[in-house]
Amino acid sequence: MKAAGSLREQIELLERRGDLVRIETEVDPRFEIAALSKKLEQGPALFFERIRGYSGCSLVLNTDNLRERIAAALGTDNLGLIPRYLEAIKNPIGVRVVPDGPVKEVKTLDNIDLLKVLPVLTHHEQDGGPYITSAVIIAEDPARGIRNCSYTRLQAVGGDELRTLIQPRHLFQLVDPAERENKAFPVAIVIGLPISIRLAAATWGAHMPFGFDELTLAGGLQQYPVDVVRCETSEIHVPAMAEYVLEGEVLPGVRRQEGPYAEFTGNYASVGDRHVIKVRAITHRRKPIYQGLLSFTPEHHSIGGTPKEPVVYLGVKTCVPGTQAVHLTPSSCGCFHAVIQIKKRHPGDGKNAIIAGLYSIPDIKLVTVVDDDVDPFNPREVEWAIATRFQADRDLIVISGAKGNELDHSCAEEALTAKMGIDATKPVGADQRFEKVRVPGVTEIKLENYME
């Protein structure tokens, strides 16, 4: 099956699968939509037809809250997702520049008022205001031939102004040299994208060095090029099938208060003086679909966690060739708990997988290793393996004083954390006592033949 190349294609796929509900009741972008999203965070995608205060647009949430939906949108399944990712990293597909696209259907080039055009959501009770949370920021440095796609939260304060926290990563490496020369730096804020681009923008690590074009990774993930068009006010190229593009620039030397905002860990981030973006133009599709994202939900954690899995997989497979799959669990905020499935060949493979997994990404504080007869994406099976194949005095590893994540407030000062590994694998050559029972025909039987 061909991967979805736009948000609309992904919505059509969700509807065909019965994974999307359309809501015709008018809803309020302040808290009400977020409340519905939270209530159904593990349920269907939600398509809101009528948004209070906004006509001519709709809104969708929860499109990517389950890993199997992400895989299906890329034309694969749970086990095929990591191989697809590895192939995309190895063989990215370049963008295709086109002269025009649907995102150019409506253009606003002056008198910008973001909160009159966009149904920006207010999510949590103590948030500093409405936030754009699903946007991918695209920045380019034509002189160096560099394009970068990334996420950063965007607080809409009214008019043409956005405030944002730019972490010291790749986007900062583009913005900072311009700011040192007191120059504004152009950016494009893109809303309403397929999962291929959303995942690519969240991918980082040694396999995505500064200068790696995430849009080419997206092309590899969907297995065909991303079509891009040039912005109206800058040389930046953006996905032609996007729903909205906000063309702006990061103002040099300007900092204003941003926050608080609820982070992926379910805690509020601190208030601080942050970068300011002035929006110069808005382009969008006719009857655009605003794509929302509620933080601290399975959707947030799936988008953040799925791109980390190939990084962990490569690190562990180098040490344990029998590594089969890796899952960063949504319940651990998509980063703190890795379940690693191995085909155990030697005594000690389980503990080696633990060590390699904990080493692969600093955020990980728990690694559980299971055999190849345990589904790493099924928490019931993982807990069963711990309950029946693990002994704490023999199979537990604890490491104190390791570097953790600053947003994990259980850490000591300087984000020092304890890390733990659980070897829930059976012994090599284990007898029938460790064999997982099976019912013949359970995978082949069709329930519709028995139930109306």
C-alpha positions in Angstrom: 0.0 0.0 0.0 1.3 3.5 -0.9 2.1 5.7 2.0 -0.1 8.8 2.6 1.5 11.9 1.0 -0.6 14.5 2.7 -2.7 15.0 5.8 -5.9 14.6 3.8 -4.7 11.2 2.4 -4.0 10.1 5.9 -7.4 11.2 7.1 -9.0 9.2 4.2 -7.0 6.1 5.3 -8.2 6.5 8.9 -11.8 6.8 7.7 -11.5 3.6 5.6 -10.1 1.8 8.6 -12.9 3.1 10.9 -10.3 5.0 13.0 -11.7 8.5 12.7 -14.8 10.1 14.1 -16.3 13.3 12.7 -17.8 15.7 15.3 -20.3 18.2 14.0 -21.1 19.8 17.3 -19.5 23.3 17.6 -16.5 23.2 19.9 -14.4 25.8 21.7 -10.7 25.9 20.9 -10.1 27.0 24.5 -9.9 23.8 26.6 -12.9 22.0 25.1 -11.1 20.4 22.1 -8.2 19.5 24.3 -10.5 17.9 26.9 -12.2 15.7 24.2 -8.7 14.8 22.9 -7.6 13.8 26.4 -10.7 11.8 27.0 -10.2 9.8 23.8 -6.4 9.9 23.8 -6.2 6.2 23.0 -9.3 6.2 20.8 -10.1 7.3 17.3 -8.8 10.3 15.5 -11.1 13.3 16.0 -12.2 15.5 13.1 -14.0 18.7 14.3 -16.2 20.2 11.6 -17.2 23.4 13.5 -14.9 25.5 15.7 -16.3 28.4 17.7 -15.1 31.7 16.3 -13.8 30.2 13.1 -15.6 29.5 9.8 -14.2 27.9 6.7 -11.8 25.6 8.5 -11.8 22.3 10.5 -9.5 20.7 12.9 -8.1 17.2 13.4 -6.3 15.5 16.4 -5.2 12.0 17.4 -4.2 10.9 13.9 -1.0 9.3 15.2 -1.8 8.2 18.7 -1.3 4.5 18.0 1.9 3.0 16.5 0.0 0.7 14.2 -1.7 3.8 12.7 1.6 5.4 12.1 2.9 2.2 10.4 -0.3 1.9 8.3 0.0 5.5 7.1 3.5 4.6 5.8 2.2 1.4 4.1 3.8 -1.0 6.6 3.1 -2.6 10.0 4.6 -2.6 13.5 7.5 -4.9 12.7 8.1 -3.2 9.3 8.5 0.3 10.8 12.1 0.1 12.0 13.4 -1.5 8.7 11.5 1.2 6.8 13.2 3.9 8.9 16.7 2.3 8.5 16.2 2.1 4.7 15.1 5.8 4.6 18.1 6.9 6.6 20.4 4.9 4.3 18.7 6.0 1.1 16.9 9.3 1.5 14.8 10.6 -1.4 15.4 14.1 -2.6 12.5 16.7 -2.8 10.8 17.6 -6.0 10.4 21.4 -6.6 7.1 22.2 -8.2 5.9 25.7 -9.3 2.6 25.7 -7.3 0.6 23.6 -4.8 -2.6 23.5 -2.8 -0.9 25.4 0.2 -0.8 28.5 -2.1 -4.6 28.6 -2.8 -5.2 31.4 -0.3 -2.6 34.1 0.5 -2.5 36.8 3.2 0.5 39.1 2.8 -0.4 42.0 5.2 -2.4 42.8 8.3 -1.5 39.5 9.8 -3.6 38.4 12.9 -2.8 34.8 13.7 -5.6 34.2 16.2 -8.2 35.4 13.7 -7.0 33.0 11.0 -5.9 29.9 13.0 -8.0 28.0 15.6 -4.9 27.8 17.9 -5.8 25.7 20.9 -5.4 26.5 24.6 -4.6 23.1 26.1 -3.9 23.0 29.9 -5.2 25.1 32.7 -1.9 26.8 33.6 -0.6 27.2 30.0 0.5 30.8 29.2 -2.1 31.0 26.4 -2.9 29.3 23.1 0.0 27.3 21.6 0.7 25.9 18.1 2.1 22.5 18.9 1.9 20.4 15.7 3.9 22.7 13.4 7.2 21.8 11.8 9.6 24.7 11.5 11.6 24.7 8.2 14.7 26.7 8.0 17.2 27.0 5.2 20.7 28.4 4.7 21.1 28.6 0.9 24.8 29.6 1.2 25.6 26.3 3.0 23.0 24.3 1.2 21.4 23.3 4.5 17.7 22.7 5.3 16.4 21.8 8.7 13.0 20.6 9.9 12.2 20.5 13.6 9.6 21.1 16.3 9.4 23.9 18.8 6.4 25.0 20.8 4.9 28.3 19.6 3.0 30.6 21.9 0.5 32.8 20.0 0.2 36.1 21.8 -1.9 38.0 19.2 -1.3 39.9 16.0 1.7 38.6 14.0 3.9 37.5 17.0 4.9 34.1 18.1 7.2 33.3 21.0 9.3 30.1 21.0 11.9 28.2 22.9 14.7 27.3 20.5 16.9 24.6 22.1 20.7 24.5 21.4 20.3 22.0 18.5 20.3 22.3 14.7 17.8 25.1 14.3 19.8 27.2 16.9 22.9 26.5 14.8 21.2 28.3 11.9 19.6 31.1 13.8 22.5 32.0 16.1 25.0 33.2 13.4 22.4 35.5 11.9 21.6 36.9 15.3 25.2 37.6 16.0 25.2 39.8 12.9 22.0 41.4 14.0 20.1 39.9 11.1 16.6 38.5 11.2 16.5 34.8 10.2 13.7 33.6 7.9 11.7 30.5 8.9 8.5 28.7 7.6 6.1 27.3 10.1 4.1 24.5 8.5 0.9 23.0 9.9 -1.1 20.0 8.5 1.4 17.4 7.4 1.5 13.6 6.7 3.2 11.4 9.3 6.3 10.9 7.1 7.3 14.6 7.6 6.1 14.7 11.2 8.3 11.8 12.1 11.3 13.0 10.1 11.2 16.4 11.9 11.3 14.5 15.2 14.3 12.4 14.2 17.7 13.1 15.7 20.9 11.5 16.8 24.2 10.4 15.3 22.4 9.2 12.1 20.9 12.7 11.5 23.9 15.1 11.6 23.6 18.8 11.1 22.9 19.4 7.4 20.9 16.2 6.9 17.7 17.3 5.1 14.7 15.8 7.0 12.5 16.3 4.0 14.6 13.7 2.2 14.2 11.4 5.1 10.4 11.9 4.8 10.7 11.0 1.1 12.5 7.8 2.1 9.8 7.0 4.7 7.0 7.4 2.2 9.1 6.0 -0.6 8.6 8.8 -3.0 9.6 12.5 -3.1 8.1 15.3 -1.1 6.8 18.0 -3.5 7.9 21.5 -2.3 7.1 25.1 -3.4 8.9 28.3 -2.7 7.6 30.6 0.0 6.2 34.1 -0.9 8.6 36.1 1.2 11.8 34.0 1.4 13.7 31.3 -0.5 12.5 28.6 1.9 10.8 25.6 0.2 7.8 24.0 2.0 5.6 20.9 1.3 3.2 21.8 -1.4 0.4 19.6 0.1 0.5 21.3 3.6 -2.6 22.9 5.0 -1.0 26.1 6.3 2.4 27.9 6.1 3.2 30.8 8.3 6.2 32.7 6.7 8.2 34.6 9.3 11.5 35.6 10.7 13.3 35.2 14.0 14.0 38.7 15.3 17.6 39.3 16.4 18.3 40.2 20.0 14.6 40.2 20.9 13.4 38.1 23.8 10.0 38.1 25.5 8.3 36.0 28.2 7.0 32.6 27.0 5.3 30.0 29.1 4.3 28.2 31.1 3.5 25.2 29.0 2.8 21.5 29.8 5.7 19.4 28.5 5.8 15.8 27.2 6.5 14.6 30.8 3.2 15.9 32.1 4.9 18.8 34.0 4.9 22.5 33.3 8.0 24.0 31.7 9.4 27.1 33.3 8.6 30.6 32.2 11.5 32.4 30.5 12.5 35.1 28.0 12.5 33.3 24.6 13.0 34.0 20.9 10.3 36.0 19.0 9.1 35.2 15.5 7.3 37.9 13.4 5.0 36.4 10.8 5.1 38.2 7.5 2.7 36.1 5.4 0.2 33.2 5.7 -0.7 30.8 2.9 -3.1 28.0 3.2 -5.5 25.6 1.3 -9.1 26.4 0.7 -11.1 25.1 3.6 -7.9 24.2 5.5 -7.6 21.5 8.2 -5.8 22.7 11.3 -3.7 19.9 12.8 -3.7 19.9 16.6 -1.5 18.0 19.0 -2.1 17.8 22.8 1.1 17.3 24.8 1.4 14.4 27.3 -0.8 12.1 25.2 -0.1 8.8 23.3 0.0 10.9 20.1 2.7 13.2 21.4 4.7 10.2 22.8 4.3 8.1 19.6 5.6 10.9 17.4 8.5 11.6 19.8 9.3 7.9 20.6 9.0 6.2 17.2 12.0 8.1 15.6 14.2 7.1 18.5 13.6 3.3 18.0 15.9 2.9 15.0 18.7 4.6 16.9 18.3 2.2 19.8 17.9 -0.7 17.4 21.2 0.0 15.6 23.1 0.5 18.9 21.8 -2.8 20.4 22.1 -4.9 17.2 25.8 -4.0 17.0 26.2 -5.7 20.3 23.6 -8.4 20.1 23.1 -9.6 16.5 19.9 -11.4 17.4 18.1 -8.1 18.1 14.6 -8.3 16.5 12.7 -5.1 17.5 12.7 -2.1 19.8 9.7 -0.3 21.3 9.9 3.0 23.2 6.7 2.8 25.2 4.2 5.7 25.0 3.4 5.2 28.7 7.0 6.2 29.5 6.6 9.4 27.6 8.1 7.8 24.5 11.7 7.9 25.8 12.2 6.5 29.3 11.4 2.8 28.8 12.7 0.7 26.0 11.5 -2.9 25.4 14.0 -4.8 23.3 13.1 -8.1 21.6 16.0 -10.5 20.9 16.5 -14.0 19.6 18.8 -15.2 22.3 21.7 -17.2 21.1 24.2 -17.0 24.0 24.0 -16.7 27.8 24.5 -13.0 28.6 22.8 -11.7 25.4 20.0 -10.2 27.6 22.4 -8.3 29.8 24.4 -7.1 26.8 21.2 -5.8 25.2 20.4 -3.9 28.4 23.8 -2.2 28.5 23.7 -1.3 24.8 20.1 0.0 25.2 20.9 2.2 28.1 23.9 3.5 26.3 22.1 4.3 23.0 20.0 7.3 24.2 20.7 9.2 27.4 16.9 9.6 28.2 16.4 5.9 28.6 16.2 4.9 32.3 14.7 1.4 32.0 15.4 -1.4 29.5 13.3 -4.6 29.4 14.7 -7.4 27.2 12.3 -10.1 26.1 12.5 -13.2 23.8 11.3 -13.4 20.2 8.1 -15.2 21.3 7.0 -12.0 23.3 5.4 -9.1 21.4 7.3 -6.0 22.5 4.4 -3.8 21.5 2.0 -5.5 23.8 2.4 -4.4 27.5 0.5 -7.5 28.7 3.0 -9.8 27.1 5.9 -7.8 28.3 4.6 -7.9 31.9 4.0 -11.7 31.5 7.6 -12.1 30.5 8.8 -10.2 33.6 6.4 -12.2 35.8 7.5 -15.6 34.6 11.1 -15.3 33.3 12.7 -12.7 35.6 14.4 -13.0 39.0 15.5 -9.8 40.6 18.6 -11.2 42.4 19.8 -12.6 39.1 18.4 -10.6 36.2 18.4 -7.0 37.4 21.0 -4.4 36.6 21.0 -1.0 38.3 23.4 1.9 37.5 23.5 5.0 39.7 24.6 8.5 38.8 24.0 8.5 35.0 23.0 11.4 32.9 19.2 11.7 32.4 16.7 14.1 31.1 16.3 17.6 32.7 12.5 17.3 32.5 12.5 14.1 34.6 11.9 15.8 38.0 12.6 12.7 39.9 16.3 13.2 39.0 18.8 14.6 41.4 20.5 17.9 40.6 22.3 18.1 37.3 19.7 15.6 35.9 21.6 12.6 37.4 19.4 9.5 37.3 19.5 5.8 38.2 19.1 3.4 35.3 17.7 -0.1 35.4 17.7 -3.1 33.2 15.4 -6.2 33.4 16.5 -9.4 31.6 13.1 -11.1 31.1 14.5 -13.7 28.7 14.5 -17.5 29.2 17.7 -19.5 29.4 19.3 -20.6 26.2 18.1 -24.1 25.5 15.3 -23.8 28.0 13.0 -26.8 28.3 9.2 -27.1 27.9 8.5 -25.3 31.2 9.5 -22.0 29.5 7.6 -22.6 26.3 4.8 -20.2 25.6 1.5 -22.1 25.2 -0.3 -21.7 21.9 -3.8 -22.5 20.6 -3.7 -24.0 17.1 -5.5 -21.9 14.4 -5.9 -18.7 16.6 -4.2 -16.5 14.0 -6.1 -18.0 11.0 -9.6 -18.1 12.5 -12.0 -15.4 11.2 -14.5 -14.1 13.8 -16.9 -12.8 11.2 -17.7 -16.5 10.3 -19.0 -17.0 13.9 -20.5 -13.7 14.9 -23.0 -11.3 13.2 
